[in-house]
């Protein structure tokens, strides 16, 4: 049985995830409750500057359009149990590169991120395809690669034993000729 603290910790984490998912529309549109035409927005934990955008409200809008889906995708990636969940890394990479680009530079957003996403995609797609092929072979075609490996190993051992037997028979013949 799991301990009571472990269950409480799990319920708290799941509750926070559920709360974030439920509040995600409110977070996405929270920029509407900020003032227009300001260079700096002082929020509770940090401040948002215009950073090359028309004003701080526009910058906040752009950041929220990237942060909220990014966090939702990360939650989906972490909690998913499907075979294809690695494919979720592609939009995670896209939103991450866009957010980094917007924060690090002055509003030159959505220009060169595609190159980074293509690089990430070139790694993730073969992995997902390899997993799919293995599952497809096993469950659709009934090909069990482990059973095939075991069978090949048995065949190799039989071949080695056959060669050993032939060597022994040759030795017996040479010994019989000498006698």
NORGI-V524802 format. One record per residue. PHI is phi in whole degrees, -180 to 180 (999 if undefined). PSI is psi in whole degrees, -180 to 180 (none if undefined). Layout:
phi,psi
PHI,PSI
PHI,PSI
This chain:
phi,psi
999,145
-77,150
-73,160
-65,-37
-66,-39
-63,-43
-66,-42
-64,-42
-63,-43
-63,-43
-65,-38
-66,-46
-62,-47
-64,-35
-66,-41
-67,-40
-63,-46
-62,-40
-63,-44
-63,-43
-62,-42
-67,-34
-91,-1
-60,-39
-64,-38
-65,-43
-64,-39
-62,-39
-100,12
-69,-17
-63,-25
-66,-17
-97,17
-107,163
-80,151
-84,159
55,45
-118,148
-84,-28
-137,132
-110,120
-91,109
-99,-179
-62,-50
-103,-14
-160,176
-123,148
-113,125
-100,169
-67,-32
47,45
92,-12
-82,174
-61,-41
-155,176
-67,-31
-65,-41
-65,-41
-63,-45
-62,-42
-58,-47
-64,-44
-61,-43
-66,-34
-68,-17
-102,-40
-70,-48
-63,-51
-63,-34
-61,-47
-67,-40
-63,-40
-66,-39
-64,-42
-61,-44
-62,-43
-63,-45
-70,-34
-97,-5
-79,142
-120,12
-79,162
-71,-23
-97,11
-62,-20
-66,-24
-65,-23
-66,-20
-64,-25
-67,-53
-67,-29
-62,-44
-64,-42
-61,-51
-64,-37
-64,-47
-64,-40
-65,-43
-66,-44
-61,-43
-62,-40
-69,-36
-79,-39
-79,-30
-119,174
-88,86
52,24
-87,73
-100,157
57,37
-110,-61
-105,3
-64,-27
-61,-33
-65,-41
-69,-41
-65,-38
-62,-41
-63,-44
-65,-41
-63,-38
-65,-23
-89,-43
-75,-42
-60,-46
-62,-36
-63,-48
-64,-41
-65,-41
-62,-43
-63,-43
-62,-44
-63,-44
-62,-44
-68,-40
-63,-45
-62,-41
-73,-46
-93,-27
-95,-50
-88,-12
73,22
-90,117
-103,107
-65,-34
-65,-42
-65,-38
-65,-41
-62,-43
-63,-43
-64,-42
-63,-40
-63,-41
-64,-42
-62,-40
-63,-43
-64,-40
-62,-41
-63,-42
-63,-42
-64,-39
-62,-43
-64,-41
-62,-42
-63,-42
-62,-41
-63,-44
-64,-41
-63,-39
-64,-42
-64,-42
-62,-41
-65,-42
-68,-37
-69,-38
-68,-35
-68,-36
-70,-25
-85,none
